């Protein structure tokens, strides 16, 4: 599932990521694109609660992709 939350500020990107993780229940990867730096702290902190690991990649200035992978993926 891909979520493009560029232009949105916390808590909305985090709430959308949590909703996606709850809906998918660790069965599918969630890829979130954001330009809001606080997401780099809030979203990865929630990932383990829902059985996900995470990876963060800087893809622009400022823009990041947070990949949430079902448990067992790279962090």
Sine and cosine of phi, psi and omega as CSV:
sin_phi,cos_phi,sin_psi,cos_psi,sin_omega,cos_omega
0.00,0.00,0.72,-0.70,0.03,-1.00
-0.93,-0.36,0.74,-0.68,0.04,-1.00
-0.86,-0.52,0.85,-0.52,0.07,-1.00
-0.97,-0.25,0.97,-0.26,-0.05,-1.00
-0.92,-0.40,0.39,0.92,0.07,-1.00
-0.87,0.50,0.68,-0.74,-0.02,-1.00
1.00,0.01,-0.15,0.99,0.02,-1.00
-0.98,-0.20,0.57,-0.82,0.00,-1.00
-0.91,-0.40,0.34,-0.94,0.00,-1.00
-0.86,0.50,0.62,-0.78,0.29,0.96
-0.99,-0.11,0.05,1.00,-0.15,-0.99
-0.88,0.47,-0.71,0.71,0.04,-1.00
-0.87,0.49,-0.66,0.75,0.01,-1.00
-0.90,0.43,-0.67,0.74,0.01,-1.00
-0.89,0.45,-0.64,0.77,0.03,-1.00
-0.93,0.38,-0.62,0.78,0.03,-1.00
-0.91,0.42,-0.69,0.72,0.02,-1.00
-0.89,0.45,-0.68,0.73,0.03,-1.00
-0.86,0.51,-0.67,0.74,0.02,-1.00
-0.91,0.42,-0.69,0.73,0.00,-1.00
-0.90,0.43,-0.63,0.78,0.04,-1.00
-0.90,0.43,-0.70,0.71,-0.04,-1.00
-0.90,0.43,-0.67,0.74,-0.07,-1.00
-0.99,0.11,-0.37,0.93,0.05,-1.00
0.75,0.66,0.71,0.70,0.09,-1.00
0.96,0.28,0.30,0.95,-0.04,-1.00
-0.99,-0.16,-0.18,0.98,-0.13,-0.99
-0.48,-0.88,0.48,-0.88,0.05,-1.00
-0.96,0.27,0.58,-0.82,0.08,-1.00
-0.89,-0.46,0.81,-0.58,0.03,-1.00
-0.90,-0.43,0.87,-0.50,-0.08,-1.00
-0.89,-0.45,0.79,-0.62,0.04,-1.00
-0.95,-0.31,0.81,-0.59,-0.06,-1.00
-0.65,-0.76,0.40,-0.92,0.14,-0.99
-0.85,-0.53,0.31,0.95,-0.04,-1.00
-0.93,-0.38,0.97,-0.24,-0.11,-0.99
-0.80,0.59,-0.61,0.79,0.01,-1.00
-0.85,0.53,-0.37,0.93,0.05,-1.00
-0.88,0.47,-0.44,0.90,-0.03,-1.00
-0.92,0.39,-0.34,0.94,0.07,-1.00
-0.99,-0.15,-0.70,0.72,-0.14,-0.99
-0.96,0.27,-0.67,0.74,-0.07,-1.00
-0.95,0.30,-0.75,0.66,0.05,-1.00
-0.85,0.53,-0.52,0.86,0.02,-1.00
-0.91,0.41,-0.47,0.88,-0.02,-1.00
-1.00,0.07,-0.42,0.91,-0.12,-0.99
-0.79,0.62,-0.77,0.64,-0.04,-1.00
-0.88,0.48,-0.49,0.87,0.00,-1.00
-0.88,0.47,-0.41,0.91,-0.07,-1.00
-0.90,-0.43,0.27,0.96,0.07,-1.00
0.99,0.17,0.47,0.88,-0.01,-1.00
-0.87,-0.50,0.51,-0.86,0.24,-0.97
-0.96,-0.27,0.10,-0.99,-0.09,-1.00
-0.61,-0.79,0.37,-0.93,0.15,-0.99
-0.64,-0.77,0.64,-0.77,-0.01,-1.00
-0.87,-0.49,0.74,-0.67,0.05,-1.00
-0.76,-0.65,0.73,-0.68,0.09,-1.00
-0.98,0.17,0.82,-0.57,-0.08,-1.00
-0.87,-0.49,-0.02,1.00,-0.01,-1.00
-0.19,-0.98,-0.23,-0.97,-0.02,-1.00
-0.71,-0.70,0.99,-0.15,-0.20,0.98
-1.00,-0.05,0.76,-0.65,0.11,-0.99
-0.30,-0.95,0.66,-0.75,-0.02,-1.00
-0.69,-0.72,0.44,-0.90,0.15,-0.99
-0.90,-0.43,0.82,-0.58,0.07,-1.00
-0.95,-0.31,0.89,-0.46,0.00,-1.00
-0.97,-0.25,0.87,-0.50,0.01,-1.00
-0.97,-0.23,0.89,-0.46,-0.09,-1.00
-0.92,-0.39,0.68,-0.73,0.06,-1.00
-0.78,0.63,0.54,-0.84,-0.09,-1.00
-0.61,0.79,0.69,-0.72,0.00,-1.00
0.96,-0.27,-0.18,0.98,0.00,-1.00
-0.99,0.13,0.14,-0.99,-0.01,-1.00
-0.93,0.36,0.51,-0.86,0.00,-1.00
-0.86,-0.52,0.00,0.00,0.00,0.00
